[in-house]
């Protein structure tokens, strides 16, 4: 998992000429899949290749008439994984395939059932060029429900997402970047090819890396429709308040369990960043009580300006105070 010794590309102005799209799929619904692939095919930025890595049989899709145009389009590169990799590792594999093409300047990730607006790649590429090398940009999204209705409010509004609270420390605690919304300098993927075990999602890991380099920058515009349904790996949830609890969560045992789980996960991710990125600044304190007080300080700082983040910090403060020492959870 250590980064390669190959030097990074220099910072500064650049021009994105080719984009690699990493699309990790598993038993895609043919109708939804056709809509996603057609929306990629219709991008105004047309110099791309899309690496489709399947965690399910490719033969299930090859003979479907609805998908024939995409097997005939040479920009789509299809492969079936020898064994099932799972969501994170499948995206890791697809991103590495895209990064292996030396002509690819930037990498986008695609879910199997969203709908991209025609300008998604073009606008994202323009914004990434402005930010410079070793950066990441990510856009807002509309919500596409199963009855095909696109909500007028965007995901960032629904979640009250604090998109400018994007320091390394903040991103370790709470990820702001949706994988299917991001475009990242391909050289970041080339250097950090593997995602640490302590990170559950590819987008979280690469958002943190980018924050230590050129930054993880928001595009305040919805550039695609995210399909929300019962089988989403991660969905969009409305923010209901710092202290809001569902009826099921109003037991001390469940609150204790959830806060401890969140605290342990964040601590492990912080330590992974310290090791993999050699962080001098941005990682959380190793000491349990210093970490607890840091979470509490962040809660107080952001209680007014970024309530979802404040909620995440409060939960981790409680969980950290009630968790075992770091030496028991981090090797």
VOBA-1610 file (N, C-alpha, C; in pm, whole numbers, padded with zeros to 5 digits, always signed):
BEGIN
Unk+00080-00120+00000Unk+00000+00000+00000Unk+00084+00127+00000Unk+00217+00114+00012Unk+00298+00233+00015Unk+00299+00301-00120Unk+00299+00436-00124Unk+00305+00505-00251Unk+00435+00475-00323Unk+00430+00479-00457Unk+00550+00448-00535Unk+00652+00559-00518Unk+00776+00529-00552Unk+00882+00628-00541Unk+00889+00718-00663Unk+00807+00692-00763Unk+00805+00774-00884Unk+00762+00915-00849Unk+00836+01018-00895Unk+00801+01155-00858Unk+00665+01195-00912Unk+00598+01281-00836Unk+00469+01331-00878Unk+00486+01431-00991Unk+00380+01449-01070Unk+00381+01552-01174Unk+00388+01690-01109Unk+00449+01788-01175Unk+00460+01921-01114Unk+00325+01989-01103Unk+00313+02075-01003Unk+00194+02157-00987Unk+00191+02261-01098Unk+00073+02319-01125Unk+00066+02428-01221Unk-00041+02407-01324Unk-00054+02499-01417Unk-00159+02491-01520Unk-00145+02364-01603Unk-00257+02313-01648Unk-00254+02195-01734Unk-00381+02191-01817Unk-00379+02104-01917Unk-00495+02089-02004Unk-00533+01941-02008Unk-00656+01913-01974Unk-00706+01774-01973Unk-00752+01738-02113Unk-00683+01644-02174Unk-00717+01603-02311Unk-00795+01471-02315Unk-00774+01386-02214Unk-00844+01257-02213Unk-00883+01220-02070Unk-01003+01168-02055Unk-01056+01125-01925Unk-01078+00974-01927Unk-01036+00908-01820Unk-01067+00768-01801Unk-01183+00754-01703Unk-01282+00676-01740Unk-01400+00655-01655Unk-01394+00514-01598Unk-01401+00505-01467Unk-01400+00376-01398Unk-01544+00341-01358Unk-01599+00238-01417Unk-01737+00197-01388Unk-01735+00055-01332Unk-01759+00044-01204Unk-01763-00086-01137Unk-01908-00133-01128Unk-01938-00249-01183Unk-02077-00294-01192Unk-02094-00433-01130Unk-02217-00456-01084Unk-02254-00587-01030Unk-02402-00611-01059Unk-02430-00709-01140Unk-02568-00746-01176Unk-02652-00621-01208Unk-02608-00540-01303Unk-02681-00416-01332Unk-02818-00443-01394Unk-02915-00361-01355Unk-03046-00365-01420Unk-03027-00316-01564Unk-03061-00396-01666Unk-03032-00358-01805Unk-03090-00223-01846Unk-03211-00190-01800Unk-03273-00063-01839Unk-03198+00054-01776Unk-03172+00046-01647Unk-03097+00152-01580Unk-02955+00162-01637Unk-02895+00047-01662Unk-02758+00044-01714Unk-02750+00110-01852Unk-02848+00082-01934Unk-02852+00144-02068Unk-02861+00295-02057Unk-02942+00344-01963Unk-02955+00488-01945Unk-02823+00551-01901Unk-02754+00484-01810Unk-02624+00537-01764Unk-02522+00538-01878Unk-02511+00427-01950Unk-02412+00420-02057Unk-02443+00518-02170Unk-02571+00536-02200Unk-02610+00632-02303Unk-02573+00774-02259Unk-02591+00804-02130Unk-02557+00938-02082Unk-02406+00963-02087Unk-02326+00857-02071Unk-02181+00869-02087Unk-02148+00889-02234Unk-02212+00812-02317Unk-02189+00821-02462Unk-02222+00961-02517Unk-02318+01029-02454Unk-02364+01159-02501Unk-02290+01277-02439Unk-02179+01253-02371Unk-02103+01362-02310Unk-02047+01457-02416Unk-02053+01586-02387Unk-01996+01685-02479Unk-01844+01673-02484Unk-01782+01632-02374Unk-01640+01598-02372Unk-01630+01453-02421Unk-01582+01434-02542Unk-01594+01302-02606Unk-01468+01218-02605Unk-01355+01275-02564Unk-01230+01198-02564Unk-01214+01125-02431Unk-01281+01012-02419Unk-01276+00933-02297Unk-01275+00785-02331Unk-01230+00707-02240Unk-01252+00562-02240Unk-01318+00525-02108Unk-01407+00429-02113Unk-01478+00384-01994Unk-01444+00237-01970Unk-01374+00212-01859Unk-01338+00076-01821Unk-01450+00020-01733Unk-01521-00079-01783Unk-01632-00141-01711Unk-01582-00274-01655Unk-01574-00283-01522Unk-01529-00406-01457Unk-01649-00469-01386Unk-01679-00589-01424Unk-01800-00656-01376Unk-01768-00757-01268Unk-01844-00748-01159Unk-01837-00846-01051Unk-01941-00956-01071Unk-02001-00959-01187Unk-02101-01060-01225Unk-02074-01098-01370Unk-02134-01205-01421Unk-02099-01255-01554Unk-02122-01155-01667Unk-02018-01135-01748Unk-02030-01050-01866Unk-02126-01111-01967Unk-02134-01241-01969Unk-02222-01310-02064Unk-02369-01275-02043Unk-02405-01233-01920Unk-02544-01195-01894Unk-02584-01070-01970Unk-02486-00992-02013Unk-02513-00863-02077Unk-02484-00861-02226Unk-02394-00946-02272Unk-02345-00939-02409Unk-02454-00956-02514Unk-02552-01036-02487Unk-02653-01066-02588Unk-02781-00985-02572Unk-02779-00883-02486Unk-02897-00800-02469Unk-02900-00691-02576Unk-03004-00689-02660Unk-03010-00589-02768Unk-02998-00445-02717Unk-03051-00420-02598Unk-03051-00284-02544Unk-02909-00233-02517Unk-02814-00326-02495Unk-02677-00289-02465Unk-02583-00302-02586Unk-02634-00346-02698Unk-02551-00368-02817Unk-02472-00244-02858Unk-02532-00123-02859Unk-02456-00005-02903Unk-02330+00022-02819Unk-02328-00024-02697Unk-02215+00005-02609Unk-02104-00099-02624Unk-02142-00220-02665Unk-02039-00319-02699Unk-01975-00286-02833Unk-02046-00213-02916Unk-01993-00174-03047Unk-01912-00045-03041Unk-01926+00031-02935Unk-01852+00156-02918Unk-01717+00122-02856Unk-01605+00140-02929Unk-01474+00097-02877Unk-01426+00177-02757Unk-01492+00286-02724Unk-01452+00364-02607Unk-01489+00292-02478Unk-01585+00197-02486Unk-01619+00115-02370Unk-01532-00010-02370Unk-01461-00033-02260Unk-01371-00147-02249Unk-01425-00237-02138Unk-01470-00357-02176Unk-01541-00446-02085Unk-01450-00555-02031Unk-01468-00590-01903Unk-01397-00704-01847Unk-01476-00761-01731Unk-01459-00891-01709Unk-01522-00957-01595Unk-01414-00997-01496Unk-01433-00966-01370Unk-01336-01002-01267Unk-01334-01154-01249Unk-01216-01214-01231Unk-01208-01360-01211Unk-01289-01408-01091Unk-01294-01326-00987Unk-01377-01355-00871Unk-01435-01224-00822Unk-01540-01232-00742Unk-01607-01110-00699Unk-01517-01030-00605Unk-01500-00901-00635Unk-01412-00815-00557Unk-01485-00736-00451Unk-01613-00709-00471Unk-01685-00621-00381Unk-01673-00476-00428Unk-01758-00390-00373Unk-01773-00253-00422Unk-01640-00177-00425Unk-01568-00171-00313Unk-01445-00090-00305Unk-01336-00144-00397Unk-01307-00273-00388Unk-01199-00330-00466Unk-01231-00331-00616Unk-01359-00340-00650Unk-01396-00334-00791Unk-01367-00194-00847Unk-01399-00090-00770Unk-01365+00046-00814Unk-01214+00065-00816Unk-01144+00013-00718Unk-00998+00022-00717Unk-00942-00039-00846Unk-00993-00154-00884Unk-00947-00223-01005Unk-00976-00140-01129Unk-01098-00089-01141Unk-01135-00010-01258Unk-01053+00118-01267Unk-01028+00184-01153Unk-00949+00307-01153Unk-00805+00280-01193Unk-00751+00166-01151Unk-00615+00131-01189Unk-00604+00099-01337Unk-00707+00039-01393Unk-00707+00015-01538Unk-00706+00147-01614Unk-00786+00242-01568Unk-00789+00373-01632Unk-00655+00444-01617Unk-00595+00435-01499Unk-00468+00503-01473Unk-00353+00441-01552Unk-00368+00315-01592Unk-00262+00247-01667Unk-00248+00302-01809Unk-00350+00371-01859Unk-00342+00434-01990Unk-00266+00565-01974Unk-00145+00576-02032Unk-00064+00698-02010Unk-00126+00823-02069Unk-00223+00809-02159Unk-00287+00925-02220Unk-00394+00986-02130Unk-00437+00912-02028Unk-00544+00959-01940Unk-00490+01064-01843Unk-00550+01181-01844Unk-00510+01291-01756Unk-00587+01292-01625Unk-00714+01251-01629Unk-00800+01257-01511Unk-00893+01137-01512Unk-00940+01099-01393Unk-01025+00980-01379Unk-01156+01018-01311Unk-01266+00974-01372Unk-01399+00988-01315Unk-01449+00849-01277Unk-01538+00842-01179Unk-01600+00716-01141Unk-01748+00721-01174Unk-01802+00607-01213Unk-01943+00602-01250Unk-02012+00486-01180Unk-02130+00513-01126Unk-02217+00405-01081Unk-02282+00341-01202Unk-02356+00233-01181Unk-02413+00160-01293Unk-02555+00202-01328Unk-02614+00295-01253Unk-02755+00323-01278Unk-02793+00471-01261Unk-02694+00561-01263Unk-02725+00704-01260Unk-02749+00754-01401Unk-02772+00884-01414Unk-02782+00948-01544Unk-02698+01075-01540Unk-02593+01079-01622Unk-02508+01196-01629Unk-02568+01299-01723Unk-02559+01426-01684Unk-02599+01533-01775Unk-02488+01550-01879Unk-02521+01593-02002Unk-02421+01597-02111Unk-02294+01674-02079Unk-02305+01776-01994Unk-02189+01861-01966Unk-02106+01814-01847Unk-02139+01699-01788Unk-02073+01659-01663Unk-01921+01653-01676Unk-01870+01579-01774Unk-01726+01566-01787Unk-01661+01698-01828Unk-01725+01771-01919Unk-01667+01896-01967Unk-01655+02000-01858Unk-01761+02019-01780Unk-01757+02116-01670Unk-01656+02073-01564Unk-01657+01944-01530Unk-01564+01894-01428Unk-01419+01910-01473Unk-01392+01882-01600Unk-01256+01896-01652Unk-01211+02042-01646Unk-01301+02133-01682Unk-01267+02275-01676Unk-01236+02321-01535Unk-01314+02272-01439Unk-01290+02309-01299Unk-01161+02248-01246Unk-01132+02124-01287Unk-01008+02060-01241Unk-00886+02130-01299Unk-00895+02173-01423Unk-00784+02249-01483Unk-00758+02378-01404Unk-00864+02445-01362Unk-00849+02569-01283Unk-00780+02541-01150Unk-00810+02428-01089Unk-00754+02396-00957Unk-00610+02351-00965Unk-00570+02301-01080Unk-00432+02258-01097Unk-00412+02110-01073Unk-00291+02065-01099Unk-00258+01924-01084Unk-00271+01877-00939Unk-00287+01746-00927Unk-00296+01680-00797Unk-00417+01725-00717Unk-00524+01762-00788Unk-00648+01806-00724Unk-00762+01710-00756Unk-00871+01732-00688Unk-00996+01660-00710Unk-01109+01762-00708Unk-01207+01744-00797Unk-01329+01824-00793Unk-01448+01730-00784Unk-01556+01778-00724Unk-01677+01696-00715Unk-01799+01787-00722Unk-01906+01736-00783Unk-02024+01818-00812Unk-02143+01776-00726Unk-02243+01860-00728Unk-02371+01831-00664Unk-02452+01739-00756Unk-02565+01693-00709Unk-02646+01598-00787Unk-02794+01615-00755Unk-02878+01585-00853Unk-03020+01568-00829Unk-03046+01423-00787Unk-03161+01399-00729Unk-03197+01264-00684Unk-03300+01206-00779Unk-03269+01090-00833Unk-03357+01019-00925Unk-03417+00901-00850Unk-03545+00909-00822Unk-03611+00802-00745Unk-03654+00690-00837Unk-03700+00582-00778Unk-03736+00465-00857Unk-03856+00489-00947Unk-03937+00589-00914Unk-04049+00620-01003Unk-04011+00724-01108Unk-03877+00744-01124Unk-03821+00828-01230Unk-03849+00976-01212Unk-03877+01018-01090Unk-03900+01160-01062Unk-03771+01220-01008Unk-03724+01330-01068Unk-03605+01398-01020Unk-03649+01508-00923Unk-03601+01500-00800Unk-03635+01601-00701Unk-03575+01736-00739Unk-03644+01843-00706Unk-03593+01976-00738Unk-03478+02014-00646Unk-03478+01968-00522Unk-03367+01996-00432Unk-03251+01902-00462Unk-03131+01952-00448Unk-03013+01870-00473Unk-02971+01797-00347Unk-02881+01700-00363Unk-02833+01621-00249Unk-02765+01708-00145Unk-02688+01808-00190Unk-02617+01892-00094Unk-02714+01974-00009Unk-02825+02015-00069Unk-02927+02089+00007Unk-02999+01995+00104Unk-03037+01877+00056Unk-03109+01781+00139Unk-03027+01742+00262Unk-02897+01720+00240Unk-02809+01675+00349Unk-02749+01792+00428Unk-02773+01914+00382Unk-02711+02032+00445Unk-02559+02013+00451Unk-02504+01968+00339Unk-02364+01928+00333Unk-02271+02050+00336Unk-02178+02052+00430Unk-02084+02163+00444Unk-01967+02148+00349Unk-01989+02179+00223Unk-01894+02143+00118Unk-01760+02216+00127Unk-01755+02329+00198Unk-01629+02402+00208Unk-01552+02367+00335Unk-01606+02280+00416Unk-01535+02231+00534Unk-01458+02106+00490Unk-01351+02131+00411Unk-01285+02023+00338Unk-01137+02011+00368Unk-01098+02040+00491Unk-00960+02016+00532Unk-00936+01866+00544Unk-00810+01828+00551Unk-00777+01685+00566Unk-00842+01626+00690Unk-00830+01696+00802Unk-00889+01648+00928Unk-01040+01630+00914Unk-01106+01730+00856Unk-01251+01722+00841Unk-01292+01607+00751Unk-01216+01585+00643Unk-01251+01479+00549Unk-01226+01341+00608Unk-01127+01328+00694Unk-01107+01199+00761Unk-01229+01167+00847Unk-01280+01268+00916Unk-01394+01247+01004Unk-01523+01226+00927Unk-01544+01306+00822Unk-01671+01301+00748Unk-01643+01325+00599Unk-01666+01223+00518Unk-01643+01236+00374Unk-01751+01322+00309Unk-01707+01413+00220Unk-01800+01499+00147Unk-01814+01459+00001Unk-01726+01372-00045Unk-01714+01346-00189Unk-01783+01215-00226Unk-01879+01224-00317Unk-01941+01104-00373Unk-01858+01059-00493Unk-01825+00930-00498Unk-01739+00880-00604Unk-01789+00914-00743Unk-01920+00900-00765Unk-01974+00924-00898Unk-01982+01073-00930Unk-01947+01160-00835Unk-01948+01304-00856Unk-01810+01360-00881Unk-01705+01278-00867Unk-01570+01334-00865Unk-01495+01315-00996Unk-01398+01404-01016Unk-01297+01392-01120Unk-01164+01421-01053Unk-01067+01331-01070Unk-00941+01339-00996Unk-00824+01329-01092Unk-00717+01401-01062Unk-00593+01390-01137Unk-00549+01242-01137Unk-00527+01188-01256Unk-00492+01047-01267Unk-00360+01014-01199Unk-00271+01113-01183Unk-00143+01086-01119Unk-00157+01052-00971Unk-00264+01098-00908Unk-00289+01058-00770Unk-00317+00908-00763Unk-00399+00860-00854Unk-00431+00716-00857Unk-00308+00636-00895Unk-00226+00689-00984Unk-00104+00617-01024Unk-00008+00599-00906Unk-00005+00697-00817Unk+00087+00686-00704Unk+00027+00603-00591Unk-00100+00624-00560Unk-00167+00547-00454Unk-00267+00452-00517Unk-00218+00337-00556Unk-00299+00242-00634Unk-00393+00160-00546Unk-00357+00141-00422Unk-00437+00057-00333Unk-00504+00140-00224Unk-00624+00100-00189Unk-00702+00168-00086Unk-00684+00091+00045Unk-00642+00158+00152Unk-00621+00086+00279Unk-00747+00015+00327Unk-00728-00094+00397Unk-00840-00172+00447Unk-00932-00091+00539Unk-00873+00008+00608Unk-00952+00084+00704Unk-01048+00183+00638Unk-01031+00206+00508Unk-01124+00292+00435Unk-01224+00204+00362Unk-01351+00233+00388Unk-01457+00150+00333Unk-01487+00183+00187Unk-01461+00307+00147Unk-01499+00351+00013Unk-01383+00421-00057Unk-01376+00401-00187Unk-01270+00461-00269Unk-01276+00612-00268Unk-01397+00670-00271Unk-01409+00816-00278Unk-01354+00882-00151Unk-01377+00821-00037Unk-01327+00877+00089Unk-01175+00882+00089Unk-01112+00772+00050Unk-00967+00765+00050Unk-00906+00870-00043Unk-00957+00879-00165Unk-00898+00971-00262Unk-00931+01117-00229Unk-01043+01142-00163Unk-01072+01278-00118Unk-00970+01323-00014Unk-00936+01232+00079Unk-00837+01266+00182Unk-00701+01289+00118Unk-00660+01201+00026Unk-00530+01220-00039Unk-00526+01356-00110Unk-00629+01385-00190Unk-00631+01511-00266Unk-00624+01631-00172Unk-00686+01621-00056Unk-00687+01733+00038Unk-00547+01766+00088Unk-00454+01670+00085Unk-00317+01694+00128Unk-00230+01748+00016Unk-00283+01751-00106Unk-00207+01792-00224Unk-00268+01919-00283Unk-00347+01905-00389Unk-00407+02021-00454Unk-00543+02058-00400Unk-00600+01973-00315Unk-00729+02003-00255Unk-00844+01924-00316Unk-00953+01914-00241Unk-01078+01850-00286Unk-01182+01961-00295Unk-01217+02002-00416Unk-01291+02126-00438Unk-01433+02099-00490Unk-01532+02169-00434Unk-01670+02150-00479Unk-01703+02228-00605Unk-01792+02171-00686Unk-01854+02239-00799Unk-02000+02260-00761Unk-02040+02384-00740Unk-02175+02411-00689Unk-02280+02404-00800Unk-02285+02288-00863Unk-02381+02268-00971Unk-02412+02119-00981Unk-02539+02081-00990Unk-02571+01939-01011Unk-02542+01899-01155Unk-02456+01800-01172Unk-02415+01759-01306Unk-02464+01619-01343Unk-02542+01558-01254Unk-02599+01427-01287Unk-02714+01398-01193Unk-02789+01294-01226Unk-02900+01249-01142Unk-02859+01117-01078Unk-02856+01117-00946Unk-02818+01000-00868Unk-02942+00917-00839Unk-02938+00789-00879Unk-03055+00704-00861Unk-03058+00648-00719Unk-03159+00688-00644Unk-03175+00645-00505Unk-03274+00529-00500Unk-03229+00415-00451Unk-03318+00300-00436Unk-03269+00212-00323Unk-03342+00107-00297Unk-03317+00026-00177Unk-03183-00046-00179Unk-03123-00067-00299Unk-02998-00143-00305Unk-02874-00055-00316Unk-02887+00077-00297Unk-02770+00165-00298Unk-02671+00122-00190Unk-02542+00124-00224Unk-02440+00100-00122Unk-02440+00213-00021Unk-02449+00336-00070Unk-02462+00454+00015Unk-02570+00542-00045Unk-02660+00593+00036Unk-02768+00677-00014Unk-02761+00818+00038Unk-02857+00900-00005Unk-02869+01038+00041Unk-02976+01042+00150Unk-02941+01097+00267Unk-03034+01102+00380Unk-03052+01247+00425Unk-03174+01292+00443Unk-03197+01429+00490Unk-03138+01450+00629Unk-03079+01568+00651Unk-03027+01602+00783Unk-03141+01655+00868Unk-03158+01598+00989Unk-03272+01632+01073Unk-03233+01697+01206Unk-03106+01726+01224Unk-03065+01794+01346Unk-02949+01726+01415Unk-02874+01804+01491Unk-02754+01753+01559Unk-02788+01643+01658Unk-02898+01658+01730Unk-02934+01561+01834Unk-03051+01472+01795Unk-03086+01471+01667Unk-03200+01390+01624Unk-03171+01241+01637Unk-03265+01168+01693Unk-03256+01023+01703Unk-03386+00961+01656Unk-03377+00852+01581Unk-03497+00778+01546Unk-03546+00701+01668Unk-03667+00650+01660Unk-03721+00574+01772Unk-03633+00454+01806Unk-03576+00392+01700Unk-03493+00274+01723Unk-03361+00311+01791Unk-03315+00435+01769Unk-03185+00476+01823Unk-03194+00527+01967Unk-03313+00538+02021Unk-03328+00599+02153Unk-03306+00501+02268Unk-03207+00418+02253Unk-03167+00331+02363Unk-03020+00355+02389Unk-02982+00353+02515Unk-02844+00382+02551Unk-02749+00282+02485Unk-02790+00155+02481Unk-02703+00052+02425Unk-02673+00077+02278Unk-02776+00117+02201Unk-02756+00140+02058Unk-02674+00266+02034Unk-02700+00371+02112Unk-02621+00494+02100Unk-02474+00464+02129Unk-02450+00388+02235Unk-02313+00351+02271Unk-02248+00272+02158Unk-02320+00177+02103Unk-02265+00093+01997Unk-02231+00177+01873Unk-02323+00264+01832Unk-02302+00342+01710Unk-02191+00444+01726Unk-02185+00511+01840Unk-02080+00611+01859Unk-01943+00546+01872Unk-01936+00432+01939Unk-01808+00363+01949Unk-01762+00313+01814Unk-01854+00260+01733Unk-01818+00213+01599Unk-01764+00327+01514Unk-01833+00442+01518Unk-01788+00558+01441Unk-01651+00605+01488Unk-01631+00609+01619Unk-01503+00656+01673Unk-01389+00562+01637Unk-01412+00432+01650Unk-01308+00335+01618Unk-01272+00340+01470Unk-01373+00353+01385Unk-01348+00359+01240Unk-01268+00484+01205Unk-01306+00600+01260Unk-01236+00724+01229Unk-01092+00720+01280Unk-01072+00664+01398Unk-00938+00652+01453Unk-00850+00565+01363Unk-00904+00453+01320Unk-00828+00363+01232Unk-00796+00431+01099Unk-00890+00508+01046Unk-00866+00579+00921Unk-00761+00687+00937Unk-00763+00756+01050Unk-00663+00858+01077Unk-00524+00797+01084Unk-00513+00681+01149Unk-00383+00614+01159Unk-00337+00563+01023Unk-00430+00516+00940Unk-00394+00473+00805Unk-00337+00590+00725Unk-00399+00707+00741Unk-00350+00827+00672Unk-00212+00867+00723Unk-00193+00855+00853Unk-00063+00889+00911Unk+00048+00800+00852Unk+00016+00673+00833Unk+00116+00579+00781Unk+00132+00590+00630Unk+00020+00592+00558Unk+00026+00588+00412Unk+00065+00723+00351Unk+00018+00832+00409Unk+00043+00964+00355Unk+00154+01037+00429Unk+00207+00973+00534Unk+00313+01033+00616Unk+00272+01172+00664Unk+00149+01180+00714Unk+00094+01309+00755Unk+00167+01366+00876Unk+00205+01490+00865Unk+00255+01564+00981Unk+00146+01652+01039Unk+00054+01693+00952Unk-00061+01772+00997Unk-00187+01712+00934Unk-00297+01714+01007Unk-00423+01664+00952Unk-00473+01538+01018Unk-00382+01451+01060Unk-00425+01331+01131Unk-00469+01369+01273Unk-00558+01292+01328Unk-00608+01318+01463Unk-00505+01275+01567Unk-00509+01333+01689Unk-00414+01295+01794Unk-00422+01144+01825Unk-00308+01084+01851Unk-00306+00941+01884Unk-00359+00914+02023Unk-00339+01009+02113Unk-00386+00992+02250Unk-00539+00992+02256Unk-00595+00895+02326Unk-00740+00882+02337Unk-00806+01010+02388Unk-00754+01066+02495Unk-00820+01182+02556Unk-00793+01309+02477Unk-00677+01321+02415Unk-00654+01435+02327Unk-00748+01429+02206Unk-00771+01307+02159Unk-00863+01288+02045Unk-01005+01324+02087Unk-01044+01282+02206Unk-01177+01314+02256Unk-01198+01465+02264Unk-01100+01535+02321Unk-01113+01681+02334Unk-01106+01750+02198Unk-01032+01691+02104Unk-01029+01750+01969Unk-01166+01739+01903Unk-01232+01624+01917Unk-01368+01609+01863Unk-01463+01710+01928Unk-01452+01728+02058Unk-01539+01823+02128Unk-01512+01966+02083Unk-01384+02000+02060Unk-01351+02134+02013Unk-01409+02158+01874Unk-01402+02057+01789Unk-01458+02070+01655Unk-01611+02081+01660Unk-01672+02006+01751Unk-01817+02016+01769Unk-01856+02159+01805Unk-01786+02218+01899Unk-01818+02355+01943Unk-01792+02455+01830Unk-01684+02435+01755Unk-01648+02528+01648Unk-01751+02528+01536Unk-01801+02411+01501Unk-01886+02399+01381Unk-02035+02381+01413Unk-02073+02395+01540Unk-02212+02373+01577Unk-02307+02465+01501Unk-02262+02586+01473Unk-02348+02683+01404Unk-02332+02679+01253Unk-02210+02657+01206Unk-02183+02671+01063Unk-02197+02541+00983Unk-02177+02426+01045Unk-02185+02298+00974Unk-02239+02192+01069Unk-02369+02192+01085Unk-02432+02106+01185Unk-02411+01956+01159Unk-02419+01907+01035Unk-02393+01764+01014Unk-02253+01723+01059Unk-02154+01810+01032Unk-02019+01779+01075Unk-02008+01784+01227Unk-02075+01883+01288Unk-02076+01892+01435Unk-02135+01765+01496Unk-02242+01714+01437Unk-02304+01590+01486Unk-02205+01474+01478Unk-02132+01466+01365Unk-02033+01359+01348Unk-01924+01369+01455Unk-01881+01491+01486Unk-01776+01510+01586Unk-01825+01477+01726Unk-01948+01516+01757Unk-02004+01485+01889Unk-02015+01334+01910Unk-02063+01264+01808Unk-02075+01118+01818Unk-01939+01055+01842Unk-01837+01104+01772Unk-01703+01047+01787Unk-01639+01084+01919Unk-01672+01200+01972Unk-01623+01237+02106Unk-01677+01140+02210Unk-01808+01114+02202Unk-01870+01021+02296Unk-01811+00881+02279Unk-01803+00838+02154Unk-01752+00704+02126Unk-01607+00685+02165Unk-01525+00788+02142Unk-01384+00778+02178Unk-01365+00768+02329Unk-01441+00849+02403Unk-01430+00847+02549Unk-01468+00710+02606Unk-01554+00638+02535Unk-01602+00508+02583Unk-01540+00390+02510Unk-01431+00416+02434Unk-01366+00311+02357Unk-01236+00268+02421Unk-01184+00151+02383Unk-01055+00106+02435Unk-00942+00190+02378Unk-00822+00183+02436Unk-00707+00258+02384Unk-00677+00222+02240Unk-00612+00314+02170Unk-00582+00295+02028Unk-00498+00171+02003Unk-00410+00133+02096Unk-00323+00018+02075Unk-00401-00113+02063Unk-00526-00111+02108Unk-00607-00232+02100Unk-00681-00242+01967Unk-00682-00134+01888Unk-00759-00137+01764Unk-00675-00110+01640Unk-00553-00059+01658Unk-00469-00028+01544Unk-00341-00107+01555Unk-00309-00183+01452Unk-00187-00263+01455Unk-00066-00174+01426
//
